[in-house]
Each structure stands twice: as C-alpha cells, then as structure tokens.
Amino acid sequence: MPSMVARSGLALRWRMTLLSSLAIVLLSVIAAVTAFVVVRQNLVGDLQRALREDVVRVAQIYAGANVTPPEGPTGGVIVQLYSRQGELLAASNDEFRDRALPTEVVRQIAAPGLPPNDGVRNWHGALGEREVRAALAPVAFGVVVVLSPTDFIQAALLQIGRALAVTTVVLTLLSGVVGYLVAAAALQPVSQLARLAARLEPGYLTPIDYRGPDDEVGQLSTVLNDFVVRLKASIDAQRSFLAETSHELRTPLTSLQGFLERAARRASPEVERDLHDAKRIAQGMSRLVADILQLSRGELVYEYEPHLLEPKEDVLEPVADEFPGVRVAAVDGELLLGDPEKLRQLIRNLTANAVRACGDPACVTVGLNAPATPGDPLELFVRDHGPGIPPDALPRIFDKFYKGKGGGAGLGLAIAKQIVEVHQGRIEVDSTLGEGTTFRIYLPSFDDTNDETDDTVDDTRPDRTSERASVATS
C-alpha cells in the first residue's frame, strides 16, 4: 500500500462550508446595513418633506402682520414664530416656548419682501435635550418655523435595527448548515470519483466508470482514465520483461548450482569453503529470480496447497539449515494447515533479510510460540539483534520494490505479506533502533475437532527434500 503523506489544515468540504458561510454572513450584514440606511433616509426624507409643505401653508396664513399663536391641533408638529432679529415670539407647544433656534439661522431667513413660497430652508439639531428637524419660511413680521422632534424616528430605527440584527444572527447560524449542504452536494461527484479511484489496484487497473456530466469532474475522470491506461501498459511491459528475464536466468543458475554441487563433492578441503560460499550466493540469486518470477506471474499469491504441518520440523528447521548459525526456538507438537513451500519461502525471506541486516546468522532466531488458549493463532517469529528499522521506514517495508538501508531487491517482504494473507493470517513488526527487529506471523492453528478438514486436507507429510524447492519450481 503506498505511503500517505500527512496533510494539515481543513478538509475541502469544511473549507467550502466556511467560505460559503462567510459569504452568506457578509451578504446578510450588507443587506441589513443597506436596509437600515434606506429606511432611515426614507423616514427622515418623508418627515422633512412634510415639514416643508406644512411651513408653506403656515406662512400663507401669517402672510400679514398677525403674530397670534395658532390654536387647535397642529398634527403633531410645533409652530414657532420669530421676529426678524431672531427673537422667539410665540410657540404652539409650551415645551418649546423657551427653546429657540439659533438667532443667526433665523436672521438668514428673515429677508423682507420674499414671497411665502420662496426662501424655505431646512434645519436639524438639538433644542434642549431633544433632536428636532425644522422647516423655516420668511413672513412679513419675521420667520415662521414648523418643527418636529425625531424621537419616533429613533424609536422606529431601534426596532428595525434589532429586527435586522436578529435576522443576521439567524442567517449566520443557518449559513453553516446551508454551507455544509451546498459543499456536500458540490463535492458529491468528487467523492464518487475518489471512491471509484480507490478501488484501483496494481493488479486491477481498469478505466474508472464515472457517469457524471462532462464538467470539471468529468474532465478529471478522463485524465485519470488516460493515466490508468498508460500505467497499465507500463506495468504490463515491466511484468513481461521481468518474466522473460527470470526465465532466461533460471536455466544458467540451475546449471551453476549443479556444477557447484559436483565441484564440491570433488574439491579438496582447501577450496571447500570457497565453493560453499559460491553455492550460498547462487542459492540467494535463485531465490531472487524465483521472487521476481512470482511477482511477474500475478503480483499476488492467490492459491496454495494446504497440508497438515508441524511448523518446527516442516518450516523452521529446514530454513535454519539453509543459513548455518541461525537458531531455532520452537515448541514441539503444534499443528497448522498451510502450504509448506510458501511458508518456508515466507520464513526464508524474513530470515535472509535478518541475516543481511545483522551480518551474522548467529544473531538471528526463528521460532514458534504456542497459542495461549485453544483456538488462538500460532505465532511464528523471526528475531534479530541488528541495527533496527527507522520509524519512518516501518509503514513502507511491505511495499513492493521498497529498499531499506539493508539493500535487497524490495520483493521479499512484499511476497512474505502476500503469503501470510493467503493463509488468512497477519504479520506484524516491532523494531527498535540499535536493539533489533522482530517479525511476528500469526496463523490459524489446526483444530483437530474440525470435521470440515477431513475431506479437504492432505495430511500426508510431503517429502522434506522435495519441499525445499523454491516456489518458482513448484
């Protein structure tokens, strides 16, 4: 399985949710502020227009020299009469009889000889503690003023502001839900494409069957399919090359091993050690060629021939014999169902890596631990006291062609994992830098009470000599 790069930050769905929520909140705030300003301007404008109309009518009433204060209802507005010098003469409301407009404002309007319809001016400010708006018009004796407090506008704007604030808060809360739903709907085709792409495996490279519209996601699926086609062609070419190369290498290696065996039987003691080293190297090359051939034939180990085995005698000890110095620490009497060829290949690959990492077979132990309770899996292990595996390499050691610092072709552990999985087991690794590494293989133990195995299990113990052949020759 390819390594995954850790990524920080929010997921795309949550980023889209956040951005859409911020957009909704921003638009809500802009709409609320705009509505507040428009309502305020309309209220103020309507009031000012009404005051101007009222002051014209009042000015027509006081076109002569009459300065008598108005009597009766005035429609909620206040009428004030001023002399040309800006002195307050009369007011229709007791509260505003001693609250006069600034003198200079009144004097600017009190120009003699102007018709009542001309010279109307607006004014707003504070009279005492109250904000007012007023309209001023000149008359014969001075200036007539129609004014109105703006308290009702402030009260109305306060209510409108509260309503808009509550609406904004509600929209802010709803924007998160709406944003998430929008993001989920927008990313659903992307998620569908990701699920289809996740099904792709090195041994199952087929174009993605995406049936969405021909939009950006459709274009992405087209690009991915083109890449899958090119990748499959490359893998097929690589597999064909590996298969042909492996076949070409097997024959000379087999001949080389035969010649070395014959030479060893005839050799003098002086060259016997050199021939033994040459045989060991040739065996290692044969195992590598067998691994490459197995990988090129199908990538995975899908089938195996189960036998009733004693792991110590049928798997561990034969592999230890291939690496003189490797110790065996296993209990007797345990049984399991498995393919002896593939299980020996599994332990052989792990042992070869351990010996290569340590540089000395004496620091490697292969063993078997009995299950703690009946029905628990058997634990086979390969332990070494080598330099250990770096923590950043542990997630990748079972990847095909991954090479650690110890060298190798990067196939042994990948094939070992495949063999474990086809036996319905699991493999784990513990490693500490400077202290060593332990591979643990958990395989189902044989239950002699299981009647289902009576007709399917070949309990005939295979010949030990024939079992030592590699998987490639089986």
C-alpha positions, -999 to 999 in steps of 0.1 A, spaced: 0 0 0 15 34 -9 25 57 18 3 85 26 16 120 32 2 136 63 -17 168 54 -26 196 78 -55 220 76 -92 218 70 -107 194 46 -121 208 13 -157 202 24 -152 223 55 -132 250 36 -161 253 12 -186 253 41 -166 281 58 -163 302 27 -199 298 17 -209 306 53 -187 337 53 -202 348 20 -238 344 34 -229 363 66 -212 391 46 -242 394 23 -266 394 53 -246 421 70 -245 442 38 -282 437 33 -290 446 69 -269 478 69 -283 488 35 -319 482 47 -312 502 78 -298 532 59 -325 532 33 -353 531 59 -336 559 79 -332 581 48 -368 574 38 -381 583 73 -360 614 76 -369 624 40 -406 619 44 -405 640 76 -385 668 60 -409 670 30 -439 671 53 -424 699 73 -416 719 42 -452 715 30 -465 725 64 -443 756 67 -455 769 33 -491 766 44 -484 782 78 -465 810 61 -495 817 39 -517 820 70 -493 845 85 -487 865 54 -499 897 71 -488 911 104 -507 887 125 -485 871 152 -512 853 172 -501 818 181 -520 790 163 -549 774 182 -562 739 180 -545 707 169 -514 711 147 -510 674 136 -482 666 160 -458 694 148 -448 725 166 -451 760 152 -428 788 163 -429 825 152 -397 846 152 -391 883 147 -366 895 120 -340 899 147 -343 862 156 -364 867 188 -389 839 196 -423 855 197 -447 826 201 -449 788 201 -478 763 198 -462 740 224 -453 750 260 -422 728 259 -407 748 230 -417 784 242 -383 788 257 -363 767 232 -354 789 203 -335 782 171 -301 799 168 -305 836 161 -282 836 131 -302 809 114 -334 829 118 -319 861 106 -306 845 74 -342 835 65 -359 868 76 -353 887 43 -381 913 37 -401 912 6 -398 875 -2 -430 856 -13 -441 830 12 -432 801 -12 -396 813 -16 -368 811 9 -379 778 26 -349 763 44 -343 730 64 -326 728 97 -319 700 122 -302 700 155 -309 699 192 -333 721 211 -326 715 247 -322 677 251 -343 667 221 -333 662 185 -356 681 161 -360 687 124 -374 720 112 -385 739 81 -382 778 81 -400 803 58 -400 841 58 -432 861 65 -440 898 69 -431 902 105 -402 877 106 -399 839 103 -423 811 108 -409 777 118 -425 742 117 -405 717 136 -409 681 149 -389 660 173 -372 630 158 -378 607 188 -403 585 169 -377 580 141 -350 569 166 -375 545 182 -385 531 148 -349 527 137 -341 510 170 -368 484 165 -358 479 128 -321 476 139 -330 449 164 -350 430 139 -322 432 113 -297 421 140 -318 391 150 -322 382 113 -285 385 107 -277 362 136 -303 336 125 -289 337 89 -254 333 103 -264 302 122 -283 288 92 -254 297 69 -233 269 85 -259 243 77 -267 256 43 -229 259 35 -223 223 46 -252 210 24 -240 231 -5 -205 219 -1 -216 182 2 -237 185 -29 -209 202 -48 -183 176 -38 -205 145 -42 -192 139 -77 -156 143 -64 -163 118 -36 -178 94 -61 -148 97 -83 -124 92 -53 -143 60 -43 -140 46 -78 -103 55 -80 -97 39 -46 -107 5 -60 -78 5 -84 -51 -19 -76 -18 -27 -94 -34 -60 -105 -68 -44 -113 -62 -13 -135 -93 -6 -154 -108 27 -165 -130 44 -140 -167 41 -148 -177 76 -140 -211 86 -155 -215 121 -143 -218 152 -166 -190 164 -187 -180 191 -163 -147 197 -144 -151 164 -126 -158 146 -158 -126 161 -173 -107 149 -142 -121 114 -147 -109 115 -183 -74 125 -173 -74 97 -146 -85 71 -171 -58 82 -196 -33 78 -168 -46 44 -158 -43 32 -194 -7 44 -196 1 30 -162 -14 -4 -170 6 -6 -203 38 3 -184 31 -24 -157 23 -50 -183 55 -42 -201 75 -43 -169 59 -76 -159 66 -91 -193 102 -80 -190 106 -95 -156 91 -128 -166 113 -131 -197 144 -121 -178 136 -145 -149 132 -174 -174 164 -166 -190 182 -165 -157 168 -197 -142 185 -221 -166 221 -208 -161 216 -205 -124 203 -241 -121 233 -253 -142 256 -232 -120 242 -248 -88 247 -282 -103 283 -276 -113 290 -262 -78 275 -293 -62 296 -316 -84 327 -295 -77 321 -295 -40 320 -333 -40 353 -335 -58 370 -305 -41 399 -306 -18 395 -292 18 414 -260 7 387 -249 -17 357 -264 0 349 -232 19 351 -211 -12 327 -235 -30 304 -233 -1 302 -195 -3 297 -197 -40 268 -222 -35 252 -199 -9 254 -169 -33 240 -190 -61 211 -201 -39 204 -165 -30 203 -155 -66 180 -184 -74 156 -172 -46 157 -137 -60 149 -149 -95 120 -170 -81 106 -140 -63 108 -119 -95 91 -147 -115 63 -150 -89 58 -112 -90 57 -111 -127 32 -140 -130 4 -125 -109 16 -100 -83 -3 -118 -55 -2 -153 -41 -39 -163 -46 -37 -201 -42 -19 -226 -20 -19 -263 -14 -28 -269 23 -10 -297 42 -11 -306 79 23 -294 91 44 -293 122 59 -258 119 91 -266 137 100 -296 117 85 -287 83 91 -250 81 116 -235 107 143 -261 108 146 -265 70 150 -228 67 175 -226 95 196 -253 78 199 -230 48 215 -203 70 241 -221 92 242 -204 126 206 -193 127 190 -206 159 156 -223 163 134 -217 193 102 -235 189 78 -258 208 70 -292 196 36 -308 188 19 -277 173 0 -282 140 -13 -259 113 -27 -261 79 -6 -245 52 14 -247 21 49 -259 31 65 -244 1 51 -210 6 55 -210 44 92 -219 40 95 -191 14 79 -167 39 104 -176 67 133 -178 43 126 -142 30 124 -129 66 155 -148 77 175 -137 47 167 -100 55 176 -105 91 209 -122 83 217 -94 58 209 -67 84 230 -83 112 258 -96 91 259 -127 113 235 -156 112 242 -163 149 222 -131 159 191 -144 142 164 -166 158 134 -182 142 108 -196 165 73 -206 173 51 -197 203 22 -219 212 -12 -203 215 -22 -191 250 -56 -207 247 -70 -233 223 -82 -218 191 -58 -188 193 -35 -184 163 1 -197 163 28 -172 165 59 -177 143 86 -152 146 120 -141 132 141 -121 155 174 -104 150 197 -82 171 206 -59 142 205 -21 139 167 -20 137 144 -3 112 140 35 112 105 45 123 98 64 91 105 33 71 82 9 90 50 19 72 66 11 38 87 -20 43 60 -43 29 57 -22 -3 70 -38 -35 104 -26 -46 109 -6 -14 145 -9 -4 157 -1 31 193 7 41 200 -30 43 197 -34 5 179 -62 -13 155 -61 -42 125 -49 -23 105 -81 -30 110 -104 -1 88 -86 25 61 -79 -1 58 -116 -10 60 -126 27 30 -104 34 11 -119 5 18 -155 17 6 -146 52 -26 -131 38 -34 -160 16 -31 -182 48 -57 -159 64 -31 -147 89 -14 -114 97 22 -102 101 34 -75 125 68 -60 130 84 -45 161 117 -27 157 139 -5 180 169 13 166 201 -3 180 183 -32 196 169 -53 167 137 -63 149 111 -90 154 86 -101 127 56 -119 141 34 -141 119 0 -152 133 -15 -181 115 -47 -201 124 -38 -232 144 -52 -266 134 -83 -277 152 -84 -315 152 -121 -313 161 -130 -296 128 -147 -322 106 -147 -299 76 -110 -306 70 -114 -344 68 -120 -345 31 -101 -314 20 -68 -315 39 -39 -335 26 -24 -347 59 3 -367 41 36 -351 51 54 -341 20 89 -353 14 114 -330 32 138 -330 3 112 -320 -23 97 -294 0 130 -274 0 124 -264 -36 115 -228 -42 81 -216 -52 93 -209 -87 99 -246 -93 66 -258 -78 
